[in-house]
Amino acid sequence: MSQIIQWIEIGTIIRSLGCCPSEGELHDLIAEVEEEEPTGYIRFEKFLPVMTEVLLERRYRPIPEDILHRAFEVLDPAKRGFLSKEELIKYMTEVGERFSQEEMEEMLSAAIDPESNSIHYKDYITMMVVDEN
Amino acid sequence: MGCGTSSSMKDKKSEKALKAALVIQNWYRGHSAQLKTRQRYALTIFQSIEYADEQGQLELSNFFSFMLENYTRLLEEDSELVTHLFDSNIQDKDRQDYWVLIDVPDSYCGPRLQFPLTFTDIDLLIEAFKQQQILHAYYVLEVLFETKKLLQQMPNFTHIKTSPSKEITICGDLHGKLDDLFLIYYKNGLPSVSNPYVFNGDFVDRGKNSMEILMILFVSFLVYPNDLHLNRGNHEDFMMNMRYGFTNEVLHKYKLHGKKILQVLEDIYTWLPIGTIIDNEILVIHGGISESTDLNLLHRIERNKLKSVLMPPIPIDGDHATEKGNKVGTTITARGIRTNGSLSEQLTKHEWEQVIDILWSDPRGKRGCYPNTGRGGGCYFGPDITSKILNKYQLKMLIRSHECKPEGYEICHDGKVITVFSASNYYEEGSNRGAYIRVSSGTPPRFFQYQVTRATCLRPLYQRMNAVESRAIRMLKERMISQKTDLIRVFQLQDSSKSGKLSVGQWAFSMENILGLNLPWRSLSSHLVTTDKDGNIDYMSSFQDIHIQKPVKEVQSTLIETVYRYRSDLQIIFNVIDSNHSGLISMEEFRSIWKLFKSHYRVCVDDSQLDELTERMDLNKDGSIDFNEFLKAFYVVHKFDKLSKSDTKVA
C-alpha cells in the first residue's frame, strides 16, 4: 500500500514543478530514480540530479492552451462547441492513458454544466487557465 | 466506398481521437497535480501556525510559574489566584448541592434526559443537536457528575479484547466538529455491546460544537461504559480550552451556569484514562511516545493529579528549576501558600513529563528522539524508538491521533504507527478528509474515509482549493504583520545597499529566521511579495495591503504590534487572574502583569505610552480595565479584502 502512495506522490511533485510527462514517461522517470530494490521511497539525492536535468532540458513542457482547445475540437467534429458528459467519459476512460474513476469524477465536477450535462470546452479551458495563474 | 477505404479512414479518425485524448489527459493530470500541491502548501501553513501557537501555549505555562514566583511577592495578599490555579479540591459536596438546585423551566423544549440513561437517550440527544438545540445546564451537570463518578473507577489504561465477530472502531480528533461525529455514528453505527468504540482524545476546541460532542460521548459512555472508551488528548485541558475556544463556547451557551460547568470539566479531564491497549498488541494513545516512555509507571501514577498538562509541578528543591528557560532561579519563597499538604497534590516532574510525551509527541521519519520544537512539548520520535518501545512491552502497533492528515489517516514507521484523525475540513472547508479504523485480532486494520460537506454536492476541486489557500495566506500574512518590526530589521540588515530588494534566498532565510515557521517560502513568495523582473524581492511589499488597526493614533506602532502579537497569551493571563470572571482587571494589576510579561518574554518595547493607550481607549471603569474589550481593539485589516469589510468594527 505504501508503495502505491509513494508512486502517486512523486508524480504530483514532478507535475507541480511545471513538467507534464505522460503516464508512460512518468513511469520511465520513476524507474530512473527508484532504488535498485524498490522500497516504496524515493531518495532525494537520487531524485535531485535527474529532476534538475529534466528541468534544464525543459523536457515534458506543458500543453499550450490552443493545442488543448484543438484536442477538444477533434473530439467534437460537428463543431458544436461542447462535448456531452457521456462522450467525455467515453474518451477519458476508454481511450489513451485512461482516467481512474476518481480522476473522472474530479474532472466532471468542474467541467460539466449541470443544466445541459455537457462540457463547453472553450469556457472550461479559459476558467482553468485563469485559475492556474 | 469499399470496406478497405472506410476502415482506414476510421483508423485515421481513431488515431486522431487517441492523440486528442492523450493531450487532454496529460493536461488534466498536470493541472490536478498543481491543485493538490497548493492544497499541501495550504495545509502546511495551517499546521505550522497551529503548532507555533501550541508552542506559545506551553511557553505560557512557564510564564505562569514565573509569575507566581514574582507576582505573589509583589502583591502579597493574592493567594486567591494561587488557589484558583492549583487547588483542585473544591468540595464535591458543594458541587452536588449546587446542581440539584437548578430549575428546568416548563418552557424548556430541549432534550430531557432520563436517568439511568439508556440508548434512547443517545438518540434523543443526536436528534436534538441536529436541530441545534442546546441541552439545559441541569442535564449537562447531571451527565458530568455521573461521568466523573464512572471515570474515577477506570484504570489509567483500559485493556480491551476483540474477536473476529467483535471489531472495535477507533476514532481520532473531533475538535468540536459535530457533523463528523454524526457521520461516523451514521456510517459505522451507534456504539453498543457489539459495536465498541475508542475515541482517542481532542474532542473539544476549535469547532463550535465541543459541548454537544462531549455530551454525546459522555452519554454514550454512561450507557455503555465497557464498550465506549475515551482517552485524554492534549486539548482535554482547561488551559488549552481558554486559548482554543471551548471556554468561550461554554460561557456563551451557558451564561448562567457556564462557570460551574467549566469547573466540573476541569476535574473530569483529569479522570480521563491515558490510553487503551487492545488485545495486548495495540497501544492507543493520543500523541505518541518518547525513548523513555515507561508504561508500567504510567499504569501506576495518579492521573487525576494532572490538573493541566501545561502547569508543570512547581519545583520544591532547587534542582528541578532548570528546564524550559525558567528564569526564576532558586529562591522559592511563594511556598508559604502551598504548605497545606499541596506537595502530595502534584505529580513528580518525571511523571508529568511521561504524560506530556504521551499527549504531545509526533512520529517522524528521522531516527532518534528529539524535543518537539514545533509544538514546544513532547518529542519527535523515530522508527527506532517505536520499535524499541513496542518490543519492550511486547506490542505490535501504535495507533495515535494529534496530527491532521490530508487523507484522514497515515501509516508510518514500517506500518507500526498509524495516525487517525476524524475531523474533516479541520482548517477550512476542503482542507482534509477524516477517517476511522476498524480492528479485530488477527486481521489487518480497515480504514474508512469521509469528508463532511455543507452543500449537497461537493464544490469542484479548484474552488475548494482556492478557499483553503486564500485563508491560509491570510493567516500567514497576519503572522507577518505581527512581527513586522523584527522582519524589517532583519531585511534591512541584509540589504546593505538600501535598495529595498533582496534575493529570494535572503528573503526566505529572513522569513524562516524570524517567524520560525518551517514553510516552503520560495514557493509561497508569489502570494506574499512582489518580485521584479530580475527575480529580486521587494521586501516591503508584503506590508502594503495589511495593517494592524491602531486603537489610538498617537501611540507607537511597535507597542500596538506587540499587544496584537501576544493578544491570545494576554487574554489567557488576564482570564486566569480574573478569578471571579468579572471581565475587569485593575490598572495596577494590568501594569504589574505587563511588566512581568515583558520581562519573561524578553519583549523590548517602550511602554511609557501604555497608560496613555489604556486611558484613551476609555475602557477605565473606576480604575479598572475591561480587558476583553481592550484586546479586541487590536485586529488586522486586510486592505483589499472584501471579507474584512464586514468584519471591520466601528472604532
Interface residues (C-beta under 8 A of the other chain):
Chain A: M1 S2 G11 T12 I13 I14 R15 S16 C19 C20 S22 E23 P62 I63 I67 L68 R70 A71 F72 V74 L75 Y91 M92 V95 G96 E97 R98 F99 E103 E106 M107 S109 A110 M128 D131 E132
Chain B: K16 A17 L18 K19 A20 A21 L22 V23 I24 Q25 N26 W27 Y28 R29 G30 H31 S32 A33 Q34 K36 T37 I411 G415 C457 L458 R459 P460 L461 Y462 Q463 N466
